[in-house]
Amino acid sequence: MNRKWIVLGTAAAVVLAFVVGVAVFTNRSNQEVKQAAQTNSDALVRPHSAVFGNPAAKVTIVEFFDPSCETCRAFYPIVKGMVNASFGQVRLVMRNAPLHHGSDTAVKILEAARVQGKYWEALERALAAQPQWASHDRPQPDMIWTLIGDIGLDMTKARADADGPTIDQLLRQDIADMQALKVDRTPGFFVNGTPLREFGQAQLKALVEQELKKSATR
């Protein structure tokens, strides 16, 4: 056989093996996440979790969110739009997943704002300026304090809360839940407990619509 064809055949076999391997790994990973969600359903939503939308909505999007994550920033208006367009049928529950350096500090500041009922205002200020404070090599999350200085917070209380044991324990709980649910990247979505297996806007919308149809037949 011509040596050229042998080389090409070998290369094609390697590529095929890689593709099959990735597919098998992805399927196994998806199955592990699905099983983790079924086994640890109580880890999806906690009493402290920030909620956007109708608290009694039939469909719940749980998002494991890192305020330093560029993709989280891009998806925020998309997910919020889904909730707003649902006529009260969909709600968003935010969970903290501080995977980037400095994100734990950012989360604590946002949670301190939540204590005073200003979570969403603080989050949107932080996301708008994310390119300035969330540089992955030199993050400056303390800049968020300046960004949210005029949204009506008692800043003395907020700073004390951010450094206090209650928010520290809350963050530890979110991290433990993230690990139990095998979330290793952000944003990580679950819709009525079903993990989003293939990431993307269309895929998330399809999963939400699937759950809305299910809820309509109950």
N, C-alpha and C positions, 0 to 999 in steps of 0.2 A: 504494500500500500504506500502511496506517496506520502513522504514525511510531512508535507504541508497539511494534508488531510488528517493525519494522525494528531498533529498539534492542535488543529482546529477542533477536532472531535474531542480531544481531552479538555480543551478550554470550555467547550459547550457543556461537557459533563460536569465540570466544576461549577459553572454558572447555574446549571439546573439544580445541582445538589445544594447550592447556597440558597436559591429561591425556595426550594422545598423545605430546607432547614428553617428559614425565616418563617414560613407559613406554619410549620409545626410548632415552633417556639411561640409565635403569636397566638395560635389557637390554645396552646397549653397555658400561656399567660392569661388569656381571656377567661379560660375555665377556672383558673385559680382565683381571679378577681371575683368572678360570679359566685364561686363557692364561698369566698370570704364574706361577700355581702350577705349571703343567705345565713351564714353561721353567726355573723356579727351585726345583725340588723339594728340592734340598739346603738351601734356606733355611728350610724348615719346622721342622726339629729340629736342634739343635746339641748337642754333648756336654755343655755346661754347663747345659742346660735342666733345670729342676726337673720331676720326673715324679711323678705321683700315680697309684697303681694298679699293676697287674701290668706290669713292664717288657716282658714278652713278649706282651702283649695283641694280638689280631688287629686291633683297631680303635683308632686313635689320634686323639683330639681335640686339636688344636693351638689354643691360645687366646692371641691377642695381647692383653695385659692391662695396664691402667693402674691402679695401686693407688689413685689419686685419683678414679677413675671410678665414679659412683654405680651405673650399670648393671652394671659389672663386679662390684661388691659384691653386687647383687641376684642376679646369675646364679651367683655362686660356689657357694652351697649346692645349686643346681639341678644344675650340672655335676658337682659332687662326688657328689651323690646318684645320678646316672646311672652313674658309675664304680662306686660301691659296690654298685649293684643288678645289675651286669653279670656277676657271678661270674667275675671275672678276664678278661673278654673285651674290656674297654674301659680305656684309660689316658688320662690327661690330661697334656699337655705344656704348660707355661707359658712364654710368651715375653714379653719386656718391651716395652711400647709407651708410653713416657712422653710422652703428648700434652698433659697439663696442666702448668701452671706448678708447679714444685716436685716433680713426679713423679720426675724423675731422681734427686733426693736420696733419695726414698722407696725407689726401686728399689735403689739402692746399699746401703742399710741392710738390705733384705730379702736381697739377694745375699750380704752379709756373714754373715747368719744361715745362709744355705744352705751356706756353706763349712764351718760347724760342725754341719751336719745338722739345723738348726732352722728351715728355711725355712717349713714349713707352720704351725708354731706362731706364728712371727713374723707371717706373713701374716694369720692369723686375728685376732691381737691388733690389727694395723693396721686391718683392715677393720671390726672391731667399733667402733673409735673414729674411723672415717673422718670423720664429721661434725665432729669437734673439730679435727682437724689438716689436713684437706684442703679448707678453704674456698678457692674458686677465686680470690677477690680478695686474700686474705691467707693463703696456705698456710703451715703450720708443720710440715713433715715431720720436723724434728729431734725433735718430740714422740714419735716412734716409739721412739726410744732408751729413753725412760722406760717406755713400754708393754711393752717386751720385756726389761726389766731383770732379771726373775726367771724366765726360761725356761731358764736354765742355760748362758748364753753366757759365754765369756771376753770381757768387754766391751772390754778394752784391745785385744785382737787384732781384734775385730769393727770397732771404730772405725778401726783402722789399715787393715784390708782394704777398708772402705768408701771410704776416701780413696786407695787404692792403684791402681797402673796395671793390674792384672789385671782388676779389676771394671770399671774405666773402659773397657778394651778390649772386655770382654764386652758392656757396654751399647752401645757403638758398633756391635758386630756385630749385636745385636738390632735396632737402629734401621735399619741397612743392609738387613737381611732384611725388616723391615716395609715399607720403601720398595720393595724389589725385588718384593714380593708385592702391592704396591698397597693395603696396609692403611692407611686414613686415618681410622678411627674405632675405638673400643673398646666392648665386646669384639669382636674379629674372630676368627671360628672357621673352621677347616678340619678336615674329617673324612676321614682317609685321603687327604689331599691335595685333597679336593673342597671348595671354599669354600661357606660357608653363604650362599646368594644372597638369601633372604628372612629377615630377622632375626626371631627369636621362639623361645620355649621349645618350642612344638609343632614348629616347623620344624627345630630342632636335634635334637630327639628322633627325628623322622622320618628325618633324614639318618643319624643313628647306627644306627637300626634297618635302614635300607637297606644300610649297609655291613656290618652283622652278618649279614644274609641272604646278601650276596655272599661273605663269608668262610666261611660254612657250606657253600657249594657248591664251594669250592676243594679 
